[in-house]
Amino acid sequence: MEKVQLPEHPIFNVVAEAAGELGVDAYVIGGFVRDLVLKRPSKDIDVVCVGDGIALAAMVAQKLPHKPKVSIFKNFGTAMLRSGEWEVEFVGARKESYREHSRKPEVEQGSLDDDLHRRDFTINALGISLNKENYGELIDEFEGVKDMRRQIIRTPLEPGITFSDDPLRMMRAIRFASQLGFDIDPDTFDAIMDNKERIKIVSQERITDELNKIILSPVPSYGFKLLFASGLLHLIFPKMVELQGVETINGNSHKDNFYHTLQVLDNVAQVSDDLWLRWSAIMHDIAKPDTKRYHPKIGWTFHGHEDRGARMVPRLFRDLKLPLNEHMKFVQKLVRLHLRPIALVKETVTDSAIRRLLFEAGDDIDALMKLCRADITSKNDNKVKRYLQNFDKVEKRLVEVEESDKLRNFQPVITGEIIMETFGLKPSKTVGDLKEILTEAILEGKVKNEFDEAYAFLLEKGKEMGLRQDHSSNN
């Protein structure tokens, strides 16, 4: 039998020793073994023992020098401990059976063979023995190593049963293909297409978790093309599918916005690992189907798709169970502003237009520029080169104006409180109007964002509005 060199870490010998004393067989199993064969870094170890996994975890913790705390998850029959950077999970070998309307199996004790049979893919149905008589021996009942060499994702059992039992495995198949750059075995992919409707019994949180991992893979478009071809994308993210297709009227066609979006996503992935910047790429043209119009003289237009798209972001995040926090606001902001930098490439652009962009983008200006550069996907290389050179000019102007005016995340020096104290006002529309007038004046360069100059301007505007200075205030 083939042997595998385990990493030099005391945990493996300690588990072997503890298993020997308890009289149980123990194996490292699943993803850790897969990553070891693929030479990918991994710090998550799953240990399966034919017996009581929780008792094995307790003894391992006692034998480790730092006596780590053991977390026990009774509902799942698992235990977990940390050893340095390594996270080790212990479980007894299990046998599973499924009911039609749930992906939560009925579980009973089983053999190692039973445990390997319940694994999702051959590349994850691998084990390494930690037992004295065959320590380090690779258990590969379903030819997972051969599939890794062939770069194939395949189920150990009949794929239709595998996916019907736990439909989330369809998402996982595509996620592993996308992360590893593997193909999906044709029979396995056919079974995904046949069972796609079963995804409806899976919680949105679990689906989105897999979707995020696909988005974070090296070439995320590959995962999305598989989701699209399988029909899963139509069920889990129909709004994105609406981007697909080309309409032609009087010989005028628009580009396929689905494949354009995937190209933008890949372009962003080359320059950033930020999940939310990648989501911005996915969402940037999401409103194009809703704003598409044909004009006989102009051709196809998508007027206002950036504003409509920004308004759609919260609902899409809610539907996908993505966080409705600063990450959502970041995506919303980038969708709303993604056309603005391209409008600033003209030589005649004023400093005030640059100031406004800096003011609105704030600390996200660099992320916005990455998205805008990624959004240039023409097949005409000269056109791409020209646009990128234009962006170089815009970025230079942004830096110049930023240095002179310090406008990133700028706040006017005159606050709402100062306005209320100055004129003896309560919170009201008048206070908001004055604040807006002052902000505009600073952005237009009419007034410097310095207290004395801005305060004098405020007094003047207040007088025009018939307001009197309240001399009982400190100002």
C-alpha positions in Angstrom: 0.0 0.0 0.0 1.1 3.6 -0.7 2.5 5.5 2.3 2.3 9.2 2.8 4.8 11.4 4.7 2.9 13.2 7.4 4.1 16.7 8.4 6.6 16.8 11.3 4.2 17.8 14.0 3.8 16.0 17.4 0.0 15.9 17.1 0.1 12.8 14.8 2.2 10.7 17.2 0.2 11.8 20.2 -3.1 10.8 18.5 -1.5 7.4 17.5 -0.3 6.8 21.1 -3.7 7.8 22.6 -5.6 5.6 20.1 -3.3 2.6 21.0 -4.0 3.0 24.7 -7.7 3.3 24.2 -7.7 0.3 21.8 -9.3 2.1 18.9 -8.2 2.6 15.3 -7.6 6.2 14.2 -7.1 7.9 10.9 -6.5 11.4 9.5 -9.2 11.8 6.9 -10.7 14.1 4.2 -9.5 17.6 3.2 -6.2 17.5 5.1 -5.1 14.4 3.3 -6.3 15.9 0.0 -4.3 19.0 0.5 -1.2 17.0 1.7 -1.3 15.1 -1.6 -1.8 18.3 -3.6 0.9 20.0 -1.6 -1.5 22.8 -0.5 -1.1 24.3 3.0 -3.7 23.2 5.5 -4.0 23.5 9.3 -7.3 21.8 9.8 -7.0 18.1 10.7 -10.0 15.7 10.9 -9.4 12.6 12.9 -11.8 9.7 12.6 -11.6 6.9 15.1 -13.6 3.6 15.0 -15.0 4.2 18.5 -15.5 7.2 20.8 -14.0 10.3 19.1 -14.7 12.5 22.2 -12.9 10.1 24.5 -9.9 10.1 22.1 -9.9 13.9 22.0 -9.8 14.1 25.8 -6.8 11.7 26.1 -4.9 13.6 23.3 -5.4 16.9 25.2 -4.0 15.3 28.4 -0.9 14.0 26.5 -0.2 17.3 24.8 2.3 19.5 26.8 0.0 22.6 26.8 -3.1 20.6 27.8 -5.5 22.4 25.4 -9.2 22.9 26.1 -11.4 20.4 24.4 -14.6 21.8 22.9 -17.3 19.1 22.7 -20.3 19.3 20.3 -22.6 16.6 21.6 -25.3 17.0 18.9 -22.7 16.1 16.3 -20.7 13.7 18.4 -17.5 15.7 17.7 -14.8 17.3 19.7 -12.2 19.9 18.8 -8.9 21.1 20.2 -6.1 23.5 19.1 -2.5 22.6 19.0 -0.5 25.7 18.1 -1.8 26.9 14.7 -3.5 23.5 14.1 -7.1 22.8 14.6 -7.9 19.1 15.2 -11.4 17.7 15.1 -12.2 14.2 16.4 -15.3 12.1 15.5 -16.3 8.5 15.7 -16.6 6.7 12.3 -20.2 7.1 11.2 -22.8 5.6 8.9 -25.5 7.9 7.5 -29.0 7.6 6.0 -31.0 10.4 4.5 -34.7 11.3 4.3 -36.1 13.0 1.2 -36.9 16.5 2.6 -33.8 17.0 4.7 -30.1 17.2 4.2 -29.6 16.3 7.8 -28.8 12.5 8.0 -29.7 9.9 10.5 -26.4 8.9 12.0 -25.2 5.7 13.6 -21.8 4.3 14.6 -20.0 2.7 11.7 -16.7 1.3 10.3 -14.0 3.3 8.5 -15.5 1.9 5.3 -18.9 3.3 6.2 -17.3 6.7 7.0 -15.4 6.8 3.6 -18.6 5.9 1.8 -20.4 8.9 3.2 -17.8 11.4 1.8 -18.8 13.8 -0.9 -16.0 13.4 -3.5 -13.2 10.8 -4.2 -10.6 13.4 -3.5 -12.0 13.9 0.0 -12.6 10.1 0.7 -8.9 9.6 1.6 -7.4 8.5 4.9 -4.0 8.1 6.5 -3.6 5.4 9.2 -2.3 6.5 12.6 -2.3 2.9 13.8 0.9 1.1 14.9 0.7 -1.7 12.4 0.4 0.5 9.3 1.2 4.1 10.4 1.3 6.5 7.5 -0.5 4.1 5.1 -2.8 5.8 2.6 -6.4 4.5 2.4 -7.7 5.3 -1.1 -10.7 3.0 -1.8 -12.2 5.2 -4.5 -9.0 6.2 -6.4 -9.1 9.8 -5.2 -5.3 10.2 -5.8 -5.8 9.1 -9.4 -8.6 11.7 -9.8 -6.3 14.4 -8.4 -3.7 13.5 -11.0 -6.5 13.6 -13.7 -7.8 16.8 -12.1 -11.3 15.4 -11.8 -14.1 16.0 -9.3 -16.1 12.8 -8.9 -18.4 11.3 -6.3 -17.4 8.0 -4.6 -21.0 6.6 -4.9 -23.6 7.0 -7.6 -23.7 10.8 -8.1 -27.5 11.0 -8.3 -27.8 9.5 -4.8 -24.9 11.7 -3.4 -26.6 14.9 -4.6 -30.1 14.0 -3.8 -29.1 13.0 -0.2 -27.2 16.3 0.4 -27.9 18.9 -2.4 -25.3 21.3 -0.9 -22.7 18.9 -2.4 -23.6 20.2 -5.9 -22.3 23.7 -4.8 -19.3 22.0 -3.2 -18.5 20.2 -6.4 -18.4 23.4 -8.3 -16.5 25.2 -5.5 -13.7 22.5 -5.5 -13.5 22.6 -9.3 -13.2 26.4 -9.1 -10.7 26.5 -6.2 -8.5 23.7 -7.7 -9.0 24.4 -11.4 -10.3 20.8 -11.8 -13.0 19.4 -14.3 -16.2 17.9 -13.0 -16.6 14.2 -14.2 -19.3 14.2 -16.9 -21.6 11.7 -15.0 -21.2 13.8 -11.8 -22.1 17.0 -13.7 -25.1 15.4 -15.4 -26.3 14.4 -11.9 -26.0 18.1 -10.8 -28.2 19.2 -13.7 -30.7 16.4 -12.9 -30.8 17.3 -9.2 -30.5 21.1 -9.3 -34.1 21.6 -8.0 -33.1 19.9 -4.7 -30.9 22.9 -3.9 -34.2 24.5 -2.6 -34.1 22.4 0.6 -30.7 23.9 1.5 -30.5 27.1 3.7 -29.5 30.3 1.9 -26.7 30.8 4.4 -25.0 27.5 3.4 -25.5 28.2 -0.3 -24.0 31.7 0.1 -21.1 30.3 2.1 -20.1 28.1 -0.9 -20.8 31.0 -3.3 -18.4 33.2 -1.5 -15.7 30.5 -1.7 -16.3 30.3 -5.5 -16.0 34.1 -5.7 -12.7 33.9 -3.8 -11.2 31.2 -6.0 -8.3 32.2 -8.4 -10.4 32.4 -11.5 -14.0 32.8 -10.2 -15.6 33.0 -13.6 -14.9 29.3 -14.0 -17.1 28.5 -11.0 -19.9 30.8 -12.3 -19.8 29.3 -15.8 -20.3 25.8 -14.1 -23.2 27.2 -12.0 -24.8 28.7 -15.1 -24.3 25.6 -17.2 -25.7 23.3 -14.5 -28.8 25.5 -14.0 -28.0 26.1 -10.3 -27.3 29.8 -10.9 -30.8 30.3 -12.2 -32.2 29.0 -8.9 -29.7 30.7 -6.4 -29.1 34.0 -8.1 -31.7 34.6 -10.9 -30.9 38.4 -11.1 -27.4 37.6 -12.3 -28.7 35.2 -15.0 -30.8 38.0 -16.4 -27.6 39.7 -17.5 -27.0 36.8 -20.0 -27.8 37.1 -23.7 -27.6 39.6 -26.6 -30.5 41.4 -28.2 -30.2 42.7 -31.8 -32.5 45.4 -33.3 -31.8 46.8 -36.8 -28.4 45.2 -36.8 -27.4 46.8 -33.5 -26.4 44.5 -30.7 -25.3 45.2 -27.1 -22.6 43.1 -25.4 -23.5 40.1 -23.3 -23.4 41.6 -19.8 -23.2 38.2 -18.1 -19.9 37.4 -19.7 -18.7 41.0 -19.4 -19.4 40.8 -15.6 -17.4 37.6 -15.3 -14.5 39.2 -17.1 -14.6 42.2 -14.7 -14.8 39.7 -11.8 -11.7 37.9 -13.0 -9.9 41.2 -13.7 -10.6 42.3 -10.1 -9.5 38.8 -8.8 -6.1 39.4 -10.4 -5.5 42.5 -8.3 -7.4 41.9 -5.0 -8.5 39.1 -2.7 -11.1 41.4 -1.1 -14.5 39.5 -1.2 -16.5 42.7 -1.2 -14.6 44.3 -4.1 -15.3 41.1 -6.0 -19.0 41.3 -5.0 -18.9 44.9 -6.4 -17.7 43.5 -9.7 -20.6 41.0 -9.7 -23.1 43.7 -8.9 -21.8 46.7 -10.9 -24.0 46.2 -14.0 -26.8 44.2 -12.2 -29.5 46.8 -13.2 -28.6 46.7 -16.9 -31.5 44.4 -17.8 -33.9 46.7 -16.0 -32.6 49.9 -17.7 -32.0 48.5 -21.2 -33.6 50.7 -23.9 -33.2 50.8 -27.7 -33.1 54.2 -29.4 -33.1 54.2 -33.3 -30.5 57.0 -33.5 -28.3 56.1 -30.5 -28.7 52.3 -30.3 -28.7 50.5 -26.9 -28.7 52.5 -23.7 -28.6 51.6 -20.0 -29.2 55.0 -18.6 -29.1 55.2 -14.8 -28.1 51.6 -14.3 -25.5 52.6 -11.7 -28.1 54.4 -9.5 -30.8 51.6 -10.0 -28.1 49.0 -9.3 -27.1 50.7 -6.0 -30.7 50.8 -4.9 -31.0 47.0 -5.7 -28.0 46.1 -3.6 -29.7 46.0 -0.2 -32.5 43.7 -1.4 -30.0 41.4 -3.2 -27.8 41.2 -0.1 -31.0 40.4 2.0 -32.1 37.7 -0.4 -28.6 36.1 -0.5 -28.3 36.4 3.3 -25.1 38.5 2.9 -24.4 41.0 5.8 -26.4 44.2 5.8 -23.6 46.2 7.3 -20.6 48.3 6.1 -19.7 45.6 3.5 -23.1 46.1 1.9 -22.7 49.9 2.0 -19.2 49.5 0.4 -20.7 47.4 -2.5 -23.6 49.9 -2.9 -21.2 52.9 -3.0 -18.9 51.3 -5.7 -21.9 50.2 -7.8 -23.3 53.8 -7.6 -19.9 55.5 -8.5 -18.4 53.0 -11.0 -19.1 55.2 -14.0 -17.8 58.4 -12.4 -14.0 58.1 -13.0 -14.4 57.3 -16.7 -16.3 60.6 -17.0 -13.3 62.4 -15.6 -10.9 61.5 -18.4 -11.5 64.7 -20.4 -8.8 67.4 -20.2 -11.4 70.0 -19.3 -12.5 68.3 -16.1 -12.6 70.8 -13.3 -11.1 70.4 -9.8 -14.6 70.6 -8.4 -15.6 67.4 -10.2 -12.5 65.7 -8.8 -13.3 67.0 -5.4 -16.8 65.6 -5.5 -15.5 62.2 -6.4 -13.0 62.2 -3.6 -15.7 63.5 -1.2 -18.2 60.8 -2.2 -15.7 57.8 -2.5 -13.8 58.7 0.7 -11.4 55.9 1.7 -12.9 53.6 -1.0 -11.4 55.6 -3.9 -8.6 53.1 -4.4 -11.0 50.2 -4.5 -13.2 52.2 -6.9 -10.3 52.8 -9.3 -9.5 49.0 -9.2 -13.1 48.2 -10.2 -13.1 50.9 -12.9 -9.9 49.6 -14.5 -11.3 46.0 -14.3 -14.4 47.2 -16.1 -12.5 47.8 -19.3 -13.1 44.5 -21.2 -13.0 45.4 -24.9 -11.5 42.9 -27.3 -9.7 45.9 -28.9 -6.3 46.0 -27.2 -5.6 49.6 -28.4 -8.9 50.7 -26.9 -8.1 49.1 -23.6 -4.7 50.6 -23.5 -6.1 54.1 -24.3 -8.7 53.8 -21.5 -6.1 52.6 -19.0 -3.8 55.6 -19.9 -6.8 57.9 -19.3 -7.3 56.3 -15.9 -3.6 57.0 -15.1 -4.3 60.7 -15.8 -7.4 60.6 -13.6 -5.5 59.0 -10.7 -2.7 61.6 -11.1 -5.4 64.4 -10.8 -7.0 62.7 -7.8 -3.6 62.6 -6.0 -2.9 66.3 -6.8 -6.3 67.5 -5.6 -6.3 65.2 -2.6 -2.8 66.6 -1.6 -3.9 70.2 -1.9 -7.4 70.0 -0.5 -7.3 66.9 1.8 -10.8 65.9 0.7 -10.8 62.2 1.3 -13.5 61.7 3.9 -13.7 65.4 4.3 -16.2 66.9 6.7 -17.0 70.7 6.6 -15.4 72.5 9.6 -18.8 74.0 10.3 -21.0 71.4 11.9 -24.7 71.3 12.3 -24.3 72.1 16.0 -22.3 75.3 15.2 -25.1 76.3 12.7 -27.8 75.8 15.4 -25.8 77.7 18.0 -25.0 80.6 15.6 -28.6 81.3 14.7 -30.3 79.9 17.8 -32.0 77.1 15.7 -33.4 73.7 16.6 -32.7 70.7 14.3 -34.6 71.5 11.2 -34.6 71.7 7.3 -33.0 75.1 7.5 -29.9 73.7 9.3 -29.7 70.9 6.7 -30.0 73.5 3.9 -27.2 75.7 5.3 -25.0 72.7 5.7 -25.6 71.6 2.1 -24.9 75.2 0.8 -21.6 75.3 2.7 -20.5 71.8 1.5 -21.3 72.8 -2.1 -19.3 76.0 -1.7 -16.3 74.1 -0.4 -16.5 71.4 -3.1 -16.8 74.1 -5.8 -13.6 75.8 -4.4 -15.5 79.0 -3.6 -14.6 78.7 0.1 -11.7 77.1 1.9 -12.5 74.4 4.4 -11.0 76.5 7.2 -13.0 77.8 10.1 -12.8 81.6 9.8 -13.5 81.7 6.0 -16.3 79.1 6.2 -17.9 80.8 9.3 -17.9 84.2 7.5 -19.6 82.5 4.5 -22.2 80.9 6.9 -23.1 84.3 8.4 -23.5 85.8 4.9 -25.8 83.0 3.7 -27.8 83.0 7.0 -28.4 86.8 6.5 -29.6 86.1 3.0 -32.1 83.6 4.4 -33.4 86.2 6.9 -31.6 84.5 9.9 -30.2 86.6 12.8 -27.0 85.7 14.6 -27.8 84.6 18.2 -25.2 86.6 20.2 -26.0 84.7 23.3 -24.0 81.8 21.8 -20.3 81.4 22.2 -19.5 82.2 18.6 
